[in-house]
């Protein structure tokens, strides 16, 4: 079976050459995370994730949308390192359209490390590299936007074994040494998105909760240096996952990283039945983020336009609510 991310890189070439996405004045990406396929097979699961929920979400994504260029799933595809193959076969099947398959990339979460410290399942079925830089453009077509897929580490909740932050540090140096990253940085018209499993310390999570489900302080230092090195003006936004019980409200100053960069948090791709929200439909949701450019004839200088949280009814696979969060 071809690896999901390598196959998606080829599909992306076809996708960006379609008329609507060659030089789009508006285009969109869908982000989700934490499908946790197979987690309900545990003896005493803390959360009842069900494959049915993930399938319903994929069916709702696979609707007619000319602006959609790609989908990113930001980690925790399976559970304890296994079920990754299952995740991939479900995803490939449900991303099929009549004439193409929607490009779909999956990153590394802490659950990929649990019971599989060398990420053998992830590397076998998803990608041989646990970090990547996905360029949505080629030499002729596609918006000049790149998505950095950053592995924040595992297997613990903070991604930092004993608080060392070594995994994110080696992720960052691997990315910086890649030809794709160097090409992106060199061309200043290219805007950057970072997708990462564990959230950084944006103001809303300072001390709330104090110690878990966000980067440990060493990891945070590495990440902050990385972002400052790229330049906050070049980063359109950051997308994170991992905090399953948390539903993010409208983006305000408490969700800006380094006072400038919007941070989105979507972790309801499975999902956990213990979500802390009075609106039960938000339990099964994903984000659709739209970007636009002022110059319709150009492929560069894109801006963040809108972000929506789309809530899915898992019985009908339909979006039942669209919340504008940015
Ligand atoms: Zn996680």
py3Dmol code that shows the C-alpha trace and the ligand (Angstrom):
import py3Dmol

protein = """\
ATOM      1  CA  UNK A   1       0.000   0.000   0.000  1.00  0.00           C
ATOM      2  CA  UNK A   2       1.421   3.351  -1.025  1.00  0.00           C
ATOM      3  CA  UNK A   3       2.094   5.648   1.895  1.00  0.00           C
ATOM      4  CA  UNK A   4      -0.672   8.179   2.509  1.00  0.00           C
ATOM      5  CA  UNK A   5       1.440  11.351   2.506  1.00  0.00           C
ATOM      6  CA  UNK A   6       3.552  10.440  -0.541  1.00  0.00           C
ATOM      7  CA  UNK A   7       0.421   9.565  -2.483  1.00  0.00           C
ATOM      8  CA  UNK A   8      -1.153  12.853  -1.386  1.00  0.00           C
ATOM      9  CA  UNK A   9       1.848  14.828  -2.668  1.00  0.00           C
ATOM     10  CA  UNK A  10       1.126  13.452  -6.146  1.00  0.00           C
ATOM     11  CA  UNK A  11      -2.600  14.108  -5.806  1.00  0.00           C
ATOM     12  CA  UNK A  12      -1.808  17.672  -4.785  1.00  0.00           C
ATOM     13  CA  UNK A  13      -0.130  18.258  -8.160  1.00  0.00           C
ATOM     14  CA  UNK A  14      -3.384  17.336  -9.915  1.00  0.00           C
ATOM     15  CA  UNK A  15      -5.498  19.309  -7.456  1.00  0.00           C
ATOM     16  CA  UNK A  16      -3.626  22.608  -7.798  1.00  0.00           C
ATOM     17  CA  UNK A  17      -3.730  22.400 -11.600  1.00  0.00           C
ATOM     18  CA  UNK A  18      -7.545  22.472 -11.617  1.00  0.00           C
ATOM     19  CA  UNK A  19      -8.995  25.722 -12.915  1.00  0.00           C
ATOM     20  CA  UNK A  20     -10.332  26.907  -9.537  1.00  0.00           C
ATOM     21  CA  UNK A  21      -6.968  26.492  -7.783  1.00  0.00           C
ATOM     22  CA  UNK A  22      -4.393  27.598 -10.367  1.00  0.00           C
ATOM     23  CA  UNK A  23      -4.347  31.201  -9.185  1.00  0.00           C
ATOM     24  CA  UNK A  24      -7.144  31.226  -6.637  1.00  0.00           C
ATOM     25  CA  UNK A  25      -8.376  34.510  -5.178  1.00  0.00           C
ATOM     26  CA  UNK A  26      -9.805  32.307  -2.393  1.00  0.00           C
ATOM     27  CA  UNK A  27      -8.920  28.768  -1.368  1.00  0.00           C
ATOM     28  CA  UNK A  28      -9.381  26.618   1.733  1.00  0.00           C
ATOM     29  CA  UNK A  29      -7.736  23.871   3.763  1.00  0.00           C
ATOM     30  CA  UNK A  30      -9.499  21.553   6.202  1.00  0.00           C
ATOM     31  CA  UNK A  31      -7.775  20.727   9.487  1.00  0.00           C
ATOM     32  CA  UNK A  32      -8.753  18.085  12.010  1.00  0.00           C
ATOM     33  CA  UNK A  33      -7.051  15.767  14.448  1.00  0.00           C
ATOM     34  CA  UNK A  34      -7.288  12.969  16.977  1.00  0.00           C
ATOM     35  CA  UNK A  35      -9.324  10.371  15.089  1.00  0.00           C
ATOM     36  CA  UNK A  36      -7.906   7.771  17.520  1.00  0.00           C
ATOM     37  CA  UNK A  37      -9.084   4.920  15.310  1.00  0.00           C
ATOM     38  CA  UNK A  38      -9.264   1.754  17.413  1.00  0.00           C
ATOM     39  CA  UNK A  39      -9.173   3.444  20.823  1.00  0.00           C
ATOM     40  CA  UNK A  40     -12.588   1.989  21.681  1.00  0.00           C
ATOM     41  CA  UNK A  41     -10.911  -1.458  21.527  1.00  0.00           C
ATOM     42  CA  UNK A  42      -9.117  -0.759  24.810  1.00  0.00           C
ATOM     43  CA  UNK A  43     -10.283  -2.714  27.818  1.00  0.00           C
ATOM     44  CA  UNK A  44     -11.359   0.363  29.793  1.00  0.00           C
ATOM     45  CA  UNK A  45     -11.220   3.320  27.411  1.00  0.00           C
ATOM     46  CA  UNK A  46     -11.269   6.730  29.063  1.00  0.00           C
ATOM     47  CA  UNK A  47     -12.946   8.032  25.916  1.00  0.00           C
ATOM     48  CA  UNK A  48     -15.260   6.139  23.603  1.00  0.00           C
ATOM     49  CA  UNK A  49     -13.808   6.982  20.186  1.00  0.00           C
ATOM     50  CA  UNK A  50     -15.639   5.268  17.400  1.00  0.00           C
ATOM     51  CA  UNK A  51     -14.617   4.608  13.807  1.00  0.00           C
ATOM     52  CA  UNK A  52     -18.173   5.504  12.822  1.00  0.00           C
ATOM     53  CA  UNK A  53     -17.568   9.098  13.968  1.00  0.00           C
ATOM     54  CA  UNK A  54     -14.375   9.459  11.956  1.00  0.00           C
ATOM     55  CA  UNK A  55     -16.080   8.037   8.862  1.00  0.00           C
ATOM     56  CA  UNK A  56     -19.005  10.439   9.226  1.00  0.00           C
ATOM     57  CA  UNK A  57     -16.588  13.369   9.430  1.00  0.00           C
ATOM     58  CA  UNK A  58     -14.763  12.236   6.275  1.00  0.00           C
ATOM     59  CA  UNK A  59     -18.056  11.851   4.408  1.00  0.00           C
ATOM     60  CA  UNK A  60     -19.029  15.391   5.297  1.00  0.00           C
ATOM     61  CA  UNK A  61     -15.597  16.674   4.142  1.00  0.00           C
ATOM     62  CA  UNK A  62     -15.978  14.882   0.824  1.00  0.00           C
ATOM     63  CA  UNK A  63     -18.615  17.197  -0.601  1.00  0.00           C
ATOM     64  CA  UNK A  64     -18.395  19.418  -3.636  1.00  0.00           C
ATOM     65  CA  UNK A  65     -16.042  22.232  -2.676  1.00  0.00           C
ATOM     66  CA  UNK A  66     -14.068  23.885  -5.459  1.00  0.00           C
ATOM     67  CA  UNK A  67     -12.002  25.911  -2.998  1.00  0.00           C
ATOM     68  CA  UNK A  68     -10.669  22.924  -1.005  1.00  0.00           C
ATOM     69  CA  UNK A  69      -7.050  22.155  -1.892  1.00  0.00           C
ATOM     70  CA  UNK A  70      -6.112  19.706   0.858  1.00  0.00           C
ATOM     71  CA  UNK A  71      -6.856  18.179   4.274  1.00  0.00           C
ATOM     72  CA  UNK A  72      -4.461  17.896   7.239  1.00  0.00           C
ATOM     73  CA  UNK A  73      -4.972  15.520  10.166  1.00  0.00           C
ATOM     74  CA  UNK A  74      -2.636  16.619  12.938  1.00  0.00           C
ATOM     75  CA  UNK A  75      -1.750  13.432  14.810  1.00  0.00           C
ATOM     76  CA  UNK A  76      -3.210  10.612  16.934  1.00  0.00           C
ATOM     77  CA  UNK A  77      -4.437   8.712  13.903  1.00  0.00           C
ATOM     78  CA  UNK A  78      -4.549   5.368  15.681  1.00  0.00           C
ATOM     79  CA  UNK A  79      -4.078   4.297  19.260  1.00  0.00           C
ATOM     80  CA  UNK A  80      -0.891   3.144  20.969  1.00  0.00           C
ATOM     81  CA  UNK A  81       0.931   2.960  17.658  1.00  0.00           C
ATOM     82  CA  UNK A  82      -1.487   0.497  16.051  1.00  0.00           C
ATOM     83  CA  UNK A  83      -4.616   0.868  13.874  1.00  0.00           C
ATOM     84  CA  UNK A  84      -2.641   3.256  11.639  1.00  0.00           C
ATOM     85  CA  UNK A  85      -3.203   0.957   8.669  1.00  0.00           C
ATOM     86  CA  UNK A  86      -6.927   0.991   9.396  1.00  0.00           C
ATOM     87  CA  UNK A  87      -6.923   4.798   9.588  1.00  0.00           C
ATOM     88  CA  UNK A  88      -5.179   4.993   6.208  1.00  0.00           C
ATOM     89  CA  UNK A  89      -7.487   2.571   4.397  1.00  0.00           C
ATOM     90  CA  UNK A  90     -10.620   4.322   5.715  1.00  0.00           C
ATOM     91  CA  UNK A  91      -9.198   7.710   4.772  1.00  0.00           C
ATOM     92  CA  UNK A  92      -8.180   6.738   1.246  1.00  0.00           C
ATOM     93  CA  UNK A  93     -11.556   5.183   0.550  1.00  0.00           C
ATOM     94  CA  UNK A  94     -13.596   8.124   1.815  1.00  0.00           C
ATOM     95  CA  UNK A  95     -11.471  10.828   0.163  1.00  0.00           C
ATOM     96  CA  UNK A  96     -12.148   9.383  -3.288  1.00  0.00           C
ATOM     97  CA  UNK A  97     -14.048  11.598  -5.691  1.00  0.00           C
ATOM     98  CA  UNK A  98     -15.143  10.810  -9.219  1.00  0.00           C
ATOM     99  CA  UNK A  99     -11.968  11.962 -10.965  1.00  0.00           C
ATOM    100  CA  UNK A 100      -9.461  12.425  -8.169  1.00  0.00           C
ATOM    101  CA  UNK A 101      -8.703  11.806  -4.502  1.00  0.00           C
ATOM    102  CA  UNK A 102      -8.623  14.753  -2.088  1.00  0.00           C
ATOM    103  CA  UNK A 103      -4.985  15.206  -0.908  1.00  0.00           C
ATOM    104  CA  UNK A 104      -4.905  14.242   2.761  1.00  0.00           C
ATOM    105  CA  UNK A 105      -1.812  14.521   4.987  1.00  0.00           C
ATOM    106  CA  UNK A 106      -1.431  13.056   8.483  1.00  0.00           C
ATOM    107  CA  UNK A 107       1.126  14.145  11.103  1.00  0.00           C
ATOM    108  CA  UNK A 108       2.579  12.553  14.222  1.00  0.00           C
ATOM    109  CA  UNK A 109       0.844  12.736  17.614  1.00  0.00           C
ATOM    110  CA  UNK A 110       1.872  11.392  21.002  1.00  0.00           C
ATOM    111  CA  UNK A 111      -0.248   8.245  20.474  1.00  0.00           C
ATOM    112  CA  UNK A 112       1.874   7.231  17.485  1.00  0.00           C
ATOM    113  CA  UNK A 113       4.760   6.840  19.966  1.00  0.00           C
ATOM    114  CA  UNK A 114       2.863   4.862  22.598  1.00  0.00           C
ATOM    115  CA  UNK A 115       3.981   1.251  22.334  1.00  0.00           C
ATOM    116  CA  UNK A 116       5.834   2.113  19.104  1.00  0.00           C
ATOM    117  CA  UNK A 117       8.742   4.421  20.036  1.00  0.00           C
ATOM    118  CA  UNK A 118      10.382   4.135  16.600  1.00  0.00           C
ATOM    119  CA  UNK A 119       7.107   5.154  14.848  1.00  0.00           C
ATOM    120  CA  UNK A 120       7.314   2.000  12.720  1.00  0.00           C
ATOM    121  CA  UNK A 121       3.558   1.940  11.967  1.00  0.00           C
ATOM    122  CA  UNK A 122       3.466   5.636  11.040  1.00  0.00           C
ATOM    123  CA  UNK A 123       6.530   5.214   8.817  1.00  0.00           C
ATOM    124  CA  UNK A 124       5.111   2.121   7.163  1.00  0.00           C
ATOM    125  CA  UNK A 125       1.671   3.466   6.260  1.00  0.00           C
ATOM    126  CA  UNK A 126       1.802   7.268   6.339  1.00  0.00           C
ATOM    127  CA  UNK A 127       5.255   8.715   5.688  1.00  0.00           C
ATOM    128  CA  UNK A 128       8.888   7.690   5.965  1.00  0.00           C
ATOM    129  CA  UNK A 129       9.593  11.123   7.450  1.00  0.00           C
ATOM    130  CA  UNK A 130       7.918  12.289  10.677  1.00  0.00           C
ATOM    131  CA  UNK A 131       8.284  15.962   9.687  1.00  0.00           C
ATOM    132  CA  UNK A 132       7.459  17.557   6.353  1.00  0.00           C
ATOM    133  CA  UNK A 133       7.009  20.783   4.423  1.00  0.00           C
ATOM    134  CA  UNK A 134       4.055  20.594   2.032  1.00  0.00           C
ATOM    135  CA  UNK A 135       4.114  23.228  -0.695  1.00  0.00           C
ATOM    136  CA  UNK A 136       0.644  23.905  -2.059  1.00  0.00           C
ATOM    137  CA  UNK A 137       2.223  25.394  -5.176  1.00  0.00           C
ATOM    138  CA  UNK A 138       4.459  24.167  -7.963  1.00  0.00           C
ATOM    139  CA  UNK A 139       6.402  26.128 -10.548  1.00  0.00           C
ATOM    140  CA  UNK A 140       3.247  26.976 -12.513  1.00  0.00           C
ATOM    141  CA  UNK A 141       0.152  26.520 -10.373  1.00  0.00           C
ATOM    142  CA  UNK A 142      -1.239  26.769  -6.872  1.00  0.00           C
ATOM    143  CA  UNK A 143      -1.281  29.391  -4.099  1.00  0.00           C
ATOM    144  CA  UNK A 144       2.117  30.271  -2.672  1.00  0.00           C
ATOM    145  CA  UNK A 145       1.442  28.843   0.762  1.00  0.00           C
ATOM    146  CA  UNK A 146       3.368  26.045   2.515  1.00  0.00           C
ATOM    147  CA  UNK A 147       2.319  23.902   5.479  1.00  0.00           C
ATOM    148  CA  UNK A 148       5.043  22.826   7.905  1.00  0.00           C
ATOM    149  CA  UNK A 149       4.103  19.543   9.607  1.00  0.00           C
ATOM    150  CA  UNK A 150       6.015  19.624  12.876  1.00  0.00           C
ATOM    151  CA  UNK A 151       6.370  16.535  15.066  1.00  0.00           C
ATOM    152  CA  UNK A 152       6.019  17.787  18.651  1.00  0.00           C
ATOM    153  CA  UNK A 153       6.892  14.395  20.163  1.00  0.00           C
ATOM    154  CA  UNK A 154       5.576  11.775  22.520  1.00  0.00           C
ATOM    155  CA  UNK A 155       4.631   9.504  24.173  1.00  0.00           C
ATOM    156  CA  UNK A 156       3.757  11.751  27.121  1.00  0.00           C
ATOM    157  CA  UNK A 157       1.046  14.443  27.009  1.00  0.00           C
ATOM    158  CA  UNK A 158       3.567  17.282  26.843  1.00  0.00           C
ATOM    159  CA  UNK A 159       5.687  15.487  24.233  1.00  0.00           C
ATOM    160  CA  UNK A 160       8.741  15.864  26.458  1.00  0.00           C
ATOM    161  CA  UNK A 161      10.218  12.817  28.095  1.00  0.00           C
ATOM    162  CA  UNK A 162      11.497  14.152  31.425  1.00  0.00           C
ATOM    163  CA  UNK A 163      10.928  17.672  30.179  1.00  0.00           C
ATOM    164  CA  UNK A 164      13.834  17.593  27.762  1.00  0.00           C
ATOM    165  CA  UNK A 165      12.092  18.640  24.531  1.00  0.00           C
ATOM    166  CA  UNK A 166      14.624  16.730  22.412  1.00  0.00           C
ATOM    167  CA  UNK A 167      12.079  15.429  19.887  1.00  0.00           C
ATOM    168  CA  UNK A 168      10.799  18.857  18.876  1.00  0.00           C
ATOM    169  CA  UNK A 169      14.410  20.100  18.760  1.00  0.00           C
ATOM    170  CA  UNK A 170      15.406  17.372  16.285  1.00  0.00           C
ATOM    171  CA  UNK A 171      12.139  17.920  14.336  1.00  0.00           C
ATOM    172  CA  UNK A 172      13.047  21.569  13.904  1.00  0.00           C
ATOM    173  CA  UNK A 173      16.577  20.848  12.735  1.00  0.00           C
ATOM    174  CA  UNK A 174      15.315  18.174  10.318  1.00  0.00           C
ATOM    175  CA  UNK A 175      12.854  20.682   8.832  1.00  0.00           C
ATOM    176  CA  UNK A 176      15.465  23.446   8.616  1.00  0.00           C
ATOM    177  CA  UNK A 177      17.862  21.135   6.762  1.00  0.00           C
ATOM    178  CA  UNK A 178      15.279  20.070   4.183  1.00  0.00           C
ATOM    179  CA  UNK A 179      15.417  21.357   0.612  1.00  0.00           C
ATOM    180  CA  UNK A 180      11.679  22.149   0.701  1.00  0.00           C
ATOM    181  CA  UNK A 181      12.050  24.403   3.763  1.00  0.00           C
ATOM    182  CA  UNK A 182      15.059  26.205   2.291  1.00  0.00           C
ATOM    183  CA  UNK A 183      13.132  26.880  -0.932  1.00  0.00           C
ATOM    184  CA  UNK A 184      10.118  28.197   1.012  1.00  0.00           C
ATOM    185  CA  UNK A 185      12.205  30.517   3.199  1.00  0.00           C
ATOM    186  CA  UNK A 186      14.113  31.882   0.213  1.00  0.00           C
ATOM    187  CA  UNK A 187      10.963  33.010  -1.627  1.00  0.00           C
ATOM    188  CA  UNK A 188       9.563  35.767   0.580  1.00  0.00           C
ATOM    189  CA  UNK A 189       6.194  35.809  -1.215  1.00  0.00           C
ATOM    190  CA  UNK A 190       5.395  32.344   0.231  1.00  0.00           C
ATOM    191  CA  UNK A 191       3.242  32.388   3.381  1.00  0.00           C
ATOM    192  CA  UNK A 192       3.598  29.671   6.006  1.00  0.00           C
ATOM    193  CA  UNK A 193       1.192  27.618   8.143  1.00  0.00           C
ATOM    194  CA  UNK A 194       2.430  25.377  10.972  1.00  0.00           C
ATOM    195  CA  UNK A 195       0.459  22.257  11.885  1.00  0.00           C
ATOM    196  CA  UNK A 196       1.527  20.552  15.136  1.00  0.00           C
ATOM    197  CA  UNK A 197      -0.089  18.094  17.516  1.00  0.00           C
ATOM    198  CA  UNK A 198       0.639  19.566  20.949  1.00  0.00           C
ATOM    199  CA  UNK A 199      -0.341  23.245  21.461  1.00  0.00           C
ATOM    200  CA  UNK A 200       2.288  25.840  22.315  1.00  0.00           C
ATOM    201  CA  UNK A 201       1.801  28.112  25.333  1.00  0.00           C
ATOM    202  CA  UNK A 202      -0.615  30.669  24.001  1.00  0.00           C
ATOM    203  CA  UNK A 203      -1.953  32.991  26.721  1.00  0.00           C
ATOM    204  CA  UNK A 204      -5.248  31.089  27.244  1.00  0.00           C
ATOM    205  CA  UNK A 205      -3.366  27.990  28.427  1.00  0.00           C
ATOM    206  CA  UNK A 206      -0.867  29.697  30.696  1.00  0.00           C
ATOM    207  CA  UNK A 207      -1.520  27.885  33.940  1.00  0.00           C
ATOM    208  CA  UNK A 208      -4.860  26.535  32.749  1.00  0.00           C
ATOM    209  CA  UNK A 209      -4.456  23.618  33.081  1.00  0.00           C
ATOM    210  CA  UNK A 210      -0.941  24.030  34.448  1.00  0.00           C
ATOM    211  CA  UNK A 211       1.026  21.018  33.307  1.00  0.00           C
ATOM    212  CA  UNK A 212      -0.534  18.863  30.636  1.00  0.00           C
ATOM    213  CA  UNK A 213      -1.582  18.824  26.984  1.00  0.00           C
ATOM    214  CA  UNK A 214       0.700  21.669  25.938  1.00  0.00           C
ATOM    215  CA  UNK A 215       4.420  21.938  25.219  1.00  0.00           C
ATOM    216  CA  UNK A 216       6.763  21.571  28.188  1.00  0.00           C
ATOM    217  CA  UNK A 217       8.946  24.597  28.798  1.00  0.00           C
ATOM    218  CA  UNK A 218      12.070  23.297  27.010  1.00  0.00           C
ATOM    219  CA  UNK A 219       9.997  22.364  23.957  1.00  0.00           C
ATOM    220  CA  UNK A 220       8.336  25.770  24.095  1.00  0.00           C
ATOM    221  CA  UNK A 221      11.727  27.509  23.962  1.00  0.00           C
ATOM    222  CA  UNK A 222      12.740  25.544  20.848  1.00  0.00           C
ATOM    223  CA  UNK A 223       9.416  26.297  19.179  1.00  0.00           C
ATOM    224  CA  UNK A 224       9.512  30.017  19.997  1.00  0.00           C
ATOM    225  CA  UNK A 225      12.999  30.320  18.507  1.00  0.00           C
ATOM    226  CA  UNK A 226      11.838  28.498  15.390  1.00  0.00           C
ATOM    227  CA  UNK A 227       8.854  30.837  14.918  1.00  0.00           C
ATOM    228  CA  UNK A 228      10.948  33.962  15.536  1.00  0.00           C
ATOM    229  CA  UNK A 229      13.529  32.663  13.050  1.00  0.00           C
ATOM    230  CA  UNK A 230      10.879  32.332  10.325  1.00  0.00           C
ATOM    231  CA  UNK A 231       9.447  35.743  11.224  1.00  0.00           C
ATOM    232  CA  UNK A 232       5.969  36.233  12.684  1.00  0.00           C
ATOM    233  CA  UNK A 233       4.855  38.205   9.599  1.00  0.00           C
ATOM    234  CA  UNK A 234       5.329  35.222   7.332  1.00  0.00           C
ATOM    235  CA  UNK A 235       3.232  32.817   9.371  1.00  0.00           C
ATOM    236  CA  UNK A 236      -0.481  32.964   8.527  1.00  0.00           C
ATOM    237  CA  UNK A 237      -1.553  30.841  11.510  1.00  0.00           C
ATOM    238  CA  UNK A 238      -0.713  27.790  13.618  1.00  0.00           C
ATOM    239  CA  UNK A 239      -3.036  24.770  13.910  1.00  0.00           C
ATOM    240  CA  UNK A 240      -2.883  22.451  16.922  1.00  0.00           C
ATOM    241  CA  UNK A 241      -4.816  19.439  18.228  1.00  0.00           C
ATOM    242  CA  UNK A 242      -4.482  17.030  21.176  1.00  0.00           C
ATOM    243  CA  UNK A 243      -6.701  18.765  23.774  1.00  0.00           C
ATOM    244  CA  UNK A 244      -9.744  16.620  23.064  1.00  0.00           C
ATOM    245  CA  UNK A 245     -12.036  17.820  25.821  1.00  0.00           C
ATOM    246  CA  UNK A 246     -11.610  21.435  24.826  1.00  0.00           C
ATOM    247  CA  UNK A 247     -13.810  23.389  22.408  1.00  0.00           C
ATOM    248  CA  UNK A 248     -12.198  26.623  21.250  1.00  0.00           C
ATOM    249  CA  UNK A 249     -14.382  29.741  21.179  1.00  0.00           C
ATOM    250  CA  UNK A 250     -13.951  32.668  18.771  1.00  0.00           C
ATOM    251  CA  UNK A 251     -10.294  33.666  18.337  1.00  0.00           C
ATOM    252  CA  UNK A 252      -9.332  36.658  20.486  1.00  0.00           C
ATOM    253  CA  UNK A 253      -6.031  38.014  21.842  1.00  0.00           C
ATOM    254  CA  UNK A 254      -5.751  35.060  24.228  1.00  0.00           C
ATOM    255  CA  UNK A 255      -5.275  32.786  21.201  1.00  0.00           C
ATOM    256  CA  UNK A 256      -2.436  34.735  19.594  1.00  0.00           C
ATOM    257  CA  UNK A 257       1.057  33.279  19.719  1.00  0.00           C
ATOM    258  CA  UNK A 258       3.787  35.885  20.351  1.00  0.00           C
ATOM    259  CA  UNK A 259       0.939  38.469  20.287  1.00  0.00           C
ATOM    260  CA  UNK A 260       0.501  38.100  16.542  1.00  0.00           C
ATOM    261  CA  UNK A 261      -0.190  34.642  15.157  1.00  0.00           C
ATOM    262  CA  UNK A 262      -3.689  33.108  15.458  1.00  0.00           C
ATOM    263  CA  UNK A 263      -3.597  29.612  16.975  1.00  0.00           C
ATOM    264  CA  UNK A 264      -6.418  27.221  16.082  1.00  0.00           C
ATOM    265  CA  UNK A 265      -7.188  24.138  18.128  1.00  0.00           C
ATOM    266  CA  UNK A 266      -9.224  21.331  16.611  1.00  0.00           C
ATOM    267  CA  UNK A 267      -9.142  17.882  18.252  1.00  0.00           C
ATOM    268  CA  UNK A 268     -12.604  16.442  17.668  1.00  0.00           C
ATOM    269  CA  UNK A 269     -11.948  14.082  14.746  1.00  0.00           C
ATOM    270  CA  UNK A 270     -12.992  10.892  16.532  1.00  0.00           C
ATOM    271  CA  UNK A 271     -14.171  11.634  19.117  1.00  0.00           C
ATOM    272  CA  UNK A 272     -14.008  11.698  22.895  1.00  0.00           C
ATOM    273  CA  UNK A 273     -17.409  11.483  24.544  1.00  0.00           C
ATOM    274  CA  UNK A 274     -16.091  13.544  27.448  1.00  0.00           C
ATOM    275  CA  UNK A 275     -16.002  16.828  25.577  1.00  0.00           C
ATOM    276  CA  UNK A 276     -16.465  19.860  27.821  1.00  0.00           C
ATOM    277  CA  UNK A 277     -19.176  21.624  25.902  1.00  0.00           C
ATOM    278  CA  UNK A 278     -22.864  22.180  26.401  1.00  0.00           C
ATOM    279  CA  UNK A 279     -23.321  21.894  22.637  1.00  0.00           C
ATOM    280  CA  UNK A 280     -23.004  18.162  22.041  1.00  0.00           C
ATOM    281  CA  UNK A 281     -22.711  18.560  18.281  1.00  0.00           C
ATOM    282  CA  UNK A 282     -19.339  20.270  18.747  1.00  0.00           C
ATOM    283  CA  UNK A 283     -18.066  16.852  19.835  1.00  0.00           C
ATOM    284  CA  UNK A 284     -17.574  15.889  16.190  1.00  0.00           C
ATOM    285  CA  UNK A 285     -16.051  18.764  14.295  1.00  0.00           C
ATOM    286  CA  UNK A 286     -13.293  20.055  12.069  1.00  0.00           C
ATOM    287  CA  UNK A 287     -12.016  23.427  10.865  1.00  0.00           C
ATOM    288  CA  UNK A 288     -12.252  24.866   7.409  1.00  0.00           C
ATOM    289  CA  UNK A 289      -9.857  27.791   6.972  1.00  0.00           C
ATOM    290  CA  UNK A 290     -10.095  30.162   4.026  1.00  0.00           C
ATOM    291  CA  UNK A 291      -7.270  32.290   2.647  1.00  0.00           C
ATOM    292  CA  UNK A 292      -7.500  35.065   0.095  1.00  0.00           C
ATOM    293  CA  UNK A 293      -5.289  37.374  -1.906  1.00  0.00           C
ATOM    294  CA  UNK A 294      -5.965  40.926  -3.049  1.00  0.00           C
ATOM    295  CA  UNK A 295      -4.435  40.395  -6.442  1.00  0.00           C
ATOM    296  CA  UNK A 296      -6.487  37.827  -8.323  1.00  0.00           C
ATOM    297  CA  UNK A 297      -3.849  37.421 -11.035  1.00  0.00           C
ATOM    298  CA  UNK A 298      -1.120  36.600  -8.529  1.00  0.00           C
ATOM    299  CA  UNK A 299      -0.319  33.445  -6.552  1.00  0.00           C
ATOM    300  CA  UNK A 300       1.278  35.150  -3.571  1.00  0.00           C
ATOM    301  CA  UNK A 301       0.624  37.352  -0.515  1.00  0.00           C
ATOM    302  CA  UNK A 302      -2.253  35.333   0.849  1.00  0.00           C
ATOM    303  CA  UNK A 303      -4.062  36.379   4.033  1.00  0.00           C
ATOM    304  CA  UNK A 304      -6.190  34.531   6.539  1.00  0.00           C
ATOM    305  CA  UNK A 305      -9.789  35.317   5.543  1.00  0.00           C
ATOM    306  CA  UNK A 306     -12.201  33.158   7.572  1.00  0.00           C
ATOM    307  CA  UNK A 307     -12.095  30.139   9.834  1.00  0.00           C
ATOM    308  CA  UNK A 308     -15.127  27.977  10.526  1.00  0.00           C
ATOM    309  CA  UNK A 309     -15.745  25.172  12.967  1.00  0.00           C
ATOM    310  CA  UNK A 310     -18.038  22.696  11.249  1.00  0.00           C
ATOM    311  CA  UNK A 311     -20.045  20.414  13.538  1.00  0.00           C
ATOM    312  CA  UNK A 312     -21.104  17.059  12.132  1.00  0.00           C
ATOM    313  CA  UNK A 313     -24.113  14.902  12.945  1.00  0.00           C
ATOM    314  CA  UNK A 314     -22.491  11.447  12.941  1.00  0.00           C
ATOM    315  CA  UNK A 315     -25.775   9.722  12.122  1.00  0.00           C
ATOM    316  CA  UNK A 316     -26.382  11.615   8.882  1.00  0.00           C
ATOM    317  CA  UNK A 317     -22.732  12.619   8.088  1.00  0.00           C
ATOM    318  CA  UNK A 318     -23.996  16.169   7.494  1.00  0.00           C
ATOM    319  CA  UNK A 319     -22.657  19.454   8.802  1.00  0.00           C
ATOM    320  CA  UNK A 320     -25.339  20.724  11.171  1.00  0.00           C
ATOM    321  CA  UNK A 321     -23.667  23.893  12.359  1.00  0.00           C
ATOM    322  CA  UNK A 322     -20.995  26.265  11.036  1.00  0.00           C
ATOM    323  CA  UNK A 323     -19.457  28.614  13.596  1.00  0.00           C
ATOM    324  CA  UNK A 324     -17.291  31.486  12.398  1.00  0.00           C
ATOM    325  CA  UNK A 325     -14.372  31.489  14.817  1.00  0.00           C
ATOM    326  CA  UNK A 326     -12.189  33.929  12.925  1.00  0.00           C
TER     327      UNK A 326
END
"""
ligand_1 = """\
1
ZN
Zn -2.637 13.647 21.592
"""
view = py3Dmol.view(width=600, height=400)
view.addModel(protein, "pdb")
view.setStyle({"model": 0}, {"cartoon": {"style": "trace"}})
view.addModel(ligand_1, "xyz")
view.setStyle({"model": 1}, {"stick": {}})
view.zoomTo()
view.show()
